[in-house]
Amino acid sequence: MVMRKLTKRDAVTKLKAMQEFTELCKKSSSDAIEGVLPYWPRLFNKLAVDTDHRVREATQDAMEQLMFRVGRGLAPHLKSVISIWMSAQFDTYAPVSSAAQRSFQAAFAPEKQKSAIVFCKEVLCEFVKDNLLNQTASTLSDPKYVAEEDRESKYNRTISSSLLVLGHLISTCTDDINMQMIDSYRDIFDQKKFWKLIKHKSIHIRASMFSLIATSCQQIPSLMQSLSAQLCPAVMTSIDDMEPVVSSHLWDAILSVLQSVPDCWEQVNIRKAVLPKLWSLLKNGGSGNASAIFPNLLPFISKLPAQVLVGGFYRELFPSMRTGLSCERVVSSPTQRAVVMTTYMECLRYCLLRSAGAGEEAKFVQDYLIKDEVMNLCSSTKRA
């Protein structure tokens, strides 16, 4: 009876039925619980991605209680549920992701969790590939019964979590296993549809993309190097994405790309496509997100090509930061002001040391940094 209720369309009915099922998992005999297992994957895979977050959370609560009871009895069904189960651990609604993590921990001891993921690596990769390259809002939800807004939300949630599942898989697998999987990864990364996600309107999808890129640069650098023509422009031209949810992941991706892809700046016109966006970002003081952006500026500058770091560069960099210091959001926040000021001083010191040469260009840079920046800074400090 409970199982039939779980197939209803009404969210309240499904929620109550799932709560009832959870209680039955606690109280029923082991034989009765094990008898449910063959039917559970189909229900779980549908309800764990329900448009109602209450149903999704209750489904993971039920999974946790079921795992307490069946333990290793799940093994024959693991590959049937692993994809949705892992995806739920990256649900954009925090209570759902927390509940999914608890249910997974109930099923596997800490030392067994990686083994379970690696065991299902091909299934997980195919799941991600299908979601990213084939699925749409209308294929994931029936337009006859699901409102457009709910369809779109479910699609965005599915894509975001799928990207994070792939990143988690890559970071979980050893180097040897990742090399075995490299062609499967390439089948995803090679697609234009994949790279378009980096400009998606959903902040969660963009954040997940940058998170995956950072992980991939660190774990499978050879693949990312082979994709530099798509990778570098996509990431570097996104430098002006100032959404708080996105910023930290974006800068992780930027620095990871610079660290792992030697020919990065050969793929991007830095003067036209990147620096104007950087100056605007700095002049706006990070648009209220200085703490996530400015600490990354010095590592970024240290990876710029020598031909860029000339007098004109410094005449844009430091005035832009000083303008950012006077932004209302920075002025009104002692924390953000301290971050911007610290970054300014770190960059000034770095650039002075870097220009410590005897050539004409070096002397020009030194004169500018000392006479214009250091002296102006001292004067403004005295006035303050």
C-alpha atoms as one frame of an Amber mdcrd trajectory, in Angstrom:
protein
   0.000   0.000   0.000   2.787   2.439   0.935   4.698   1.619  -2.236   1.641
   2.445  -4.352   1.256   5.811  -2.624   4.838   6.629  -3.570   3.850   6.540
  -7.243   1.201   9.271  -6.892   1.738  12.694  -8.473   0.642  14.773  -5.488
   3.669  15.978  -3.500   1.923  15.834  -0.112   0.814  12.248  -0.722   4.335
  11.241  -1.734   5.845  13.008   1.255   3.533  11.315   3.751   4.042   7.947
   2.066   7.822   8.331   2.206   7.688   9.243   5.875   5.527   6.178   6.473
   7.980   4.030   4.521  10.831   5.389   6.649   9.038   4.288   9.814   8.393
   0.855   8.323  12.109   0.521   7.593  12.780   1.056  11.285  10.155  -1.380
  12.556   9.652  -4.138   9.968  11.398  -7.503   9.969  14.640  -7.936   8.030
  12.953 -10.328   5.612  10.242  -7.770   4.843  12.806  -5.018   4.266  14.936
  -7.177   1.977  11.815  -8.048   0.014  11.412  -4.372  -0.855  14.913  -3.995
  -2.313  14.165  -5.183  -5.884  11.450  -2.510  -6.201  13.308   0.290  -4.451
  15.719   1.494  -7.208  12.918   2.545  -9.574  11.089   4.461  -6.850  14.263
   5.957  -5.410  15.555   7.171  -8.779  12.292   8.967  -9.457  11.560  10.437
  -6.033  15.143  11.512  -5.305  14.870  14.016  -8.172  11.317  15.176  -7.446
  10.617  18.859  -8.060   9.534  19.233  -4.409  12.589  19.494  -2.142  10.624
  18.006   0.766  10.081  14.804  -1.191  13.756  14.681  -2.198  14.880  15.114
   1.398  12.410  12.532   2.723  13.622  10.069   0.076  17.184  10.359   1.353
  15.989   9.977   4.948  14.252   6.770   3.903  17.383   5.587   2.111  19.384
   6.123   5.288  17.023   3.966   7.357  16.927   1.330   4.629  20.735   1.173
   4.593  20.838   0.719   8.358  18.708  -2.388   7.887  20.007  -4.036   4.705
  23.714  -3.175   4.766  25.514  -5.291   2.176  22.170  -6.447   0.830  22.263
  -3.352  -1.364  25.247  -4.672  -3.361  23.260  -6.282  -6.225  21.345  -3.029
  -6.697  24.167  -0.516  -6.192  24.747   0.316  -9.845  21.010   0.898 -10.260
  20.923   3.677  -7.664  24.475   5.054  -7.491  24.073   7.794 -10.111  21.022
   9.479  -8.606  22.409   8.846  -5.119  25.683  10.609  -5.873  23.895  13.404
  -7.694  21.683  14.023  -4.657  24.796  14.646  -2.571  25.318  17.785  -4.668
  21.698  18.970  -4.639  21.477  22.769  -4.612  19.092  22.549  -1.632  21.433
  21.971   1.318  19.136  19.790   3.493  18.769  17.350   0.583  22.507  17.108
  -0.056  23.160  16.626   3.665  20.537  13.873   3.892  22.012  12.144   0.823
  25.489  12.246   2.326  24.164  10.728   5.549  22.427   7.921   3.684  25.609
   7.154   1.732  27.617   7.109   4.949  25.049   4.742   6.459  25.650   2.348
   3.570  29.446   2.495   3.423  32.136   2.865   6.052  34.566   5.732   5.300
  37.208   3.370   3.925  34.652   1.737   1.588  33.109   4.868   0.089  35.841
   5.455  -2.486  35.757   1.796  -3.503  32.014   2.007  -4.136  32.441   5.051
  -6.368  35.335   3.527  -8.308  33.385   0.282  -8.736  30.612   2.277 -10.434
  32.857   4.652 -12.386  31.589   3.712 -15.862  27.951   3.971 -14.786  28.551
   7.381 -13.221  30.392   8.702 -16.257  27.630   7.589 -18.627  25.026   9.174
 -16.351  26.864  12.492 -16.429  27.415  12.314 -20.186  23.736  11.650 -20.851
  22.588  14.505 -18.622  25.043  17.063 -19.987  24.780  16.231 -23.670  21.341
  14.714 -24.240  18.822  15.735 -21.600  16.695  18.882 -21.659  14.179  20.434
 -19.289  11.380  18.729 -21.232  12.974  15.268 -21.296  13.687  15.284 -17.565
  10.124  16.362 -16.685   6.850  15.754 -18.493   5.523  19.123 -19.756   1.974
  17.782 -19.374   2.270  17.604 -15.609   5.184  19.828 -14.568   5.146  23.627
 -14.768   7.789  25.310 -16.917   9.490  26.940 -13.926   9.763  23.600 -12.112
  11.066  21.901 -15.254  13.751  24.538 -15.638  14.742  24.337 -11.974  15.021
  20.558 -12.141  17.137  20.749 -15.293  19.496  23.322 -13.767  19.781  21.250
 -10.604  20.477  18.098 -12.613  23.193  19.714 -14.726  24.858  21.392 -11.749
  24.955  18.200  -9.699  26.108  16.117 -12.687  29.114  18.387 -13.172  30.002
  18.008  -9.503  29.536  14.227  -9.664  32.072  14.109 -12.491  34.489  16.265
 -10.524  34.061  14.041  -7.484  34.647  10.930  -9.586  37.836  12.379 -11.075
  39.182  13.433  -7.672  38.279  10.063  -6.127  39.947   7.871  -8.763  43.685
   7.238  -8.708  45.891   8.513 -11.531  45.958   5.048 -13.105  42.179   4.708
 -13.056  41.711   8.222 -14.412  43.981   7.297 -17.314  41.785   4.257 -17.969
  38.774   6.581 -18.019  40.393   9.344 -20.068  38.542   8.545 -23.302  35.225
   8.607 -21.443  36.115  11.981 -19.953  37.176  13.256 -23.366  33.802  12.262
 -24.832  32.287  14.860 -22.491  34.927  17.605 -22.568  35.196  17.529 -26.363
  31.608  18.663 -26.904  30.624  22.250 -27.706  27.468  21.819 -25.632  29.644
  21.162 -22.589  31.634  24.389 -22.981  28.496  26.463 -23.501  27.547  25.687
 -19.893  30.284  28.044 -18.712  28.057  30.974 -19.779  24.788  29.453 -18.546
  22.346  31.798 -16.830  22.226  29.537 -13.758  24.840  30.573 -11.212  24.915
  27.030  -9.838  25.765  25.564 -13.236  28.525  28.131 -13.793  29.942  27.511
 -10.319  29.873  23.746 -10.893  31.586  24.135 -14.265  34.452  26.087 -12.755
  34.717  23.617  -9.878  34.968  20.725 -12.356  37.552  22.570 -14.456  39.742
  23.290 -11.427  39.571  19.651 -10.315  40.296  18.384 -13.821  43.314  20.661
 -14.264  44.740  19.306 -11.028  43.889  15.622 -11.550  43.978  15.054 -15.332
  46.212  17.887 -16.623  47.205  16.054 -19.813  43.595  16.001 -21.004  43.046
  19.646 -20.128  46.256  20.650 -21.907  45.001  18.930 -25.054  41.817  21.018
 -24.799  43.576  24.351 -24.260  42.001  25.954 -27.347  38.532  25.580 -25.792
  39.508  25.676 -22.130  41.599  28.824 -21.890  39.329  31.316 -23.684  36.257
  29.933 -21.912  37.754  30.381 -18.451  39.836  33.523 -18.875  37.108  35.558
 -20.563  34.828  34.764 -17.614  37.084  36.717 -15.256  34.421  39.395 -14.775
  31.787  36.989 -13.409  31.219  38.595 -10.013  28.375  36.447  -8.676  29.290
  35.497  -5.074  28.256  31.868  -5.633  30.549  31.682  -8.662  33.595  33.814
  -7.789  35.620  31.466  -5.592  35.151  28.557  -8.031  35.982  30.798 -10.992
  39.266  31.927  -9.476  40.169  28.369  -8.506  39.655  27.479 -12.164  41.645
  30.464 -13.437  44.653  29.699 -11.248  44.427  25.961 -11.927  44.404  26.570
 -15.684  47.411  28.892 -15.430  49.252  26.316 -13.336  48.570  23.314 -15.557
  48.337  24.679 -19.119  51.700  26.141 -20.214  50.393  27.615 -23.474  47.353
  29.267 -21.914  48.139  32.799 -23.044  48.771  31.632 -26.599  45.070  30.737
 -26.757  43.702  34.062 -25.474  44.211  37.679 -26.505  44.921  38.884 -22.992
  45.022  42.602 -23.836  41.656  42.635 -25.599  39.694  39.794 -24.001  40.918
  39.680 -20.397  42.608  42.816 -19.066  39.742  45.270 -19.779  37.446  42.993
 -17.776  40.016  42.764 -14.983  40.343  46.560 -14.749  36.569  46.926 -14.526
  36.438  44.253 -11.831  39.092  46.014  -9.755  37.571  49.474 -10.199  34.298
  48.137  -8.811  36.088  46.754  -5.768  34.945  43.258  -6.671  31.294  44.396
  -6.548  30.948  43.477  -2.888  32.898  40.252  -3.283  36.425  41.516  -2.658
  37.287  38.805  -0.133  36.827  36.077  -2.752  38.488  37.933  -5.630  41.377
  40.149  -4.512  43.513  37.514  -2.704  43.829  35.745  -6.076  45.193  38.783
  -7.878  48.881  38.338  -6.997  48.979  34.635  -7.998  47.251  35.671 -11.238
  49.757  38.441 -11.994  52.664  36.101 -11.290  51.474  33.904 -14.187  51.178
  36.688 -16.754  53.627  36.681 -19.691  56.589  39.031 -19.404  55.595  41.014
 -22.498  52.388  42.059 -20.753  54.060  43.285 -17.577  55.277  46.608 -18.951
  54.662  50.199 -17.952  51.174  50.432 -19.416  50.056  47.408 -17.420  51.064
  48.947 -14.106  49.420  52.263 -14.997  46.134  50.381 -15.290  46.553  47.900
 -12.442  47.277  50.162  -9.491  44.924  53.067 -10.303  42.168  50.485 -10.820
  42.797  49.079  -7.354  42.906  52.555  -5.826  39.578  53.345  -7.478  38.218
  50.122  -6.002  39.301  51.253  -2.554  36.943  54.223  -2.786  33.892  52.156
  -3.809  31.006  52.454  -1.366  30.864  48.700  -0.715  34.571  48.625   0.092
  34.563  51.813   2.168  31.605  50.600   4.241  33.183  47.206   4.971  36.377
  47.150   7.086  36.956  43.537   6.041  36.739  44.228   2.319  38.789  47.408
   2.601  41.521  45.487   4.423  41.536  42.796   1.723  41.825  45.333  -1.105
  44.541  47.288   0.710  46.528  44.151   1.520  46.329  43.023  -2.100  47.431
  46.456  -3.300  50.520  46.358  -1.064  51.385  42.759  -1.997  51.147  43.524
  -5.699  53.156  46.725  -5.309  55.950  44.859  -3.533  55.914  42.045  -6.107
  56.026  44.433  -9.055  58.876  46.447  -7.532  60.919  43.283  -7.040  60.100
  42.039 -10.524  61.192  45.303 -12.120  64.514  45.393 -10.236  66.592  45.471
 -13.408  68.905  47.917 -15.139  67.108  48.305 -18.475  65.213  51.361 -19.663
  61.801  49.698 -19.288  62.682  48.509 -15.783  63.720  52.033 -14.777  60.483
  53.447 -16.195  58.433  50.952 -14.171  60.439  51.609 -11.004  60.024  55.364
 -11.351  56.291  55.012 -11.846  55.791  52.607  -8.948  57.874  54.660  -6.522
  56.964  58.212  -7.548  53.332  57.707  -8.452  52.167  54.799  -6.347  54.336
  54.725  -3.212  54.478  58.504  -2.818  50.749  58.911  -3.496  50.039  56.207
  -0.960  52.214  57.926   1.643  50.522  61.268   0.973  47.036  59.831   1.272
  48.017  58.048   4.499  49.257  61.301   6.020  46.043  63.088   5.056  44.001
  60.289   6.625
